[in-house]
Amino acid sequence: MYLILFDCDGTLVDSQETILHGLEVGFAAVGLPMPGRREALSIVGLSLERAFAQLVGPEHQDKVLPMAAAYRASKRERREQGLDFDPLYPGAREVVERLGARSDVLLGLATGKARRGVAHLLQVHGLEGRFVTIQTADTSPSKPHPDMILRAVAETGAELARTVMIGDTSFDMQMARAAGAHAIGVTWGYHEGALLAEAGADLIIDTFSALESALASQLGWAMEKA
């Protein structure tokens, strides 16, 4: 069996605006100025506390926990109001459905999101039941620590040699390399292709339509449904 792991933000869903809103709430809660858009989005993929810690620097580490708490409270409120909607990237649903239909593939998620956020995403897009293993920031250290991938492999009984991490950040690529899994980078998210390559991506793709051929190339499998 092949285990195909997807990141969420920047890989499956376009979450830029909702993440930026949450970050703005966090910075406002402690009276710090919001960084520029590019810098703010550079931390997507990290767990929330680690993301804030990186953005505020060593002089404001005491503000990280209240910032994260404000972010989470805002997320809960917006979801209850039906305001927090992150669209799937073009082609994402179709590729997930085709891969999920293969008899030789198991699908999973490995994300810096909280489990609550993942459940919301899957419910909104009607993707419940598509992923047999879901690894989140609730139970694993932040990327690029390899724990999420190692847990997914242990849960599914897959082999690392047949496991692929698909993500849009250098953190995803570094996590895959640390775990001993394959790494495919996507350029439609938050980190540029050069960063993905530097972080150890085996292959880099620009559209979801290129993913299945990239998987075939990396894993040596047949393109047709198994």
C-alpha positions, 0 to 999 in steps of 0.5 A: 500500500502507498500512503499519500499524506497531504498538508491542508493550508496552502496545499488543499485549501486556500486559507490566506485571508482567514489566517491573516484575519486570525493573526491580526486578531492575535497581534491586536490582542497584545498591542503589537503591530501586525507584520507585512503580509509576506512575513505573516504568511511565511509561518503557515504550516507551523503550529500556532504557538511556534508561528507566533513565537517566530513572528514576534521574536525573542523579546515578546515570547511572553505574549505568544500564549495570549496571542494564540488564545485570541486567534483560536477564540476568533476562529471558533466565533467565525466558524459559528457565524459561518464566516470562516470558509477556505476554498479548495484549490482547483483540482484538489477534490478531483485528485483526492477522489481519484487517489482515494478510489485506488485499491493500493492507496491510503490517504492521510492529512499531516497539518499544523491545524488543530483537530477542530479546524480539520474537522471543520474543513472536512465537513464544509467540503464534504470530505469526511471519511476520505482520510484514514489517518489525520495528524494535527498539532494537537498530538504532534510537535510542530513541523518540521519534526517528523512525528506526524508522518511517523504516527501516520505510518504506524497507524496505517501499517504503511512503509516509509519507502511508500509514503509521500508527503505533499505540501507547500512549505519548506516545513513539509519537505523538511518533515518528510526528509526527517522521517525518511519519506518522499516529498513532493512540493507544490508552488501554489501555497506559501513557499516558493519553489526554490525554498521547497527544493532547498528543503529537500523536495524530490519533485515540485509541481505547479498544478494539481493536475500534475500530481498523479504523474509526479506520484507515478514518477516518484513511486513507480506506480501505474497511472491507471486505477489499481 
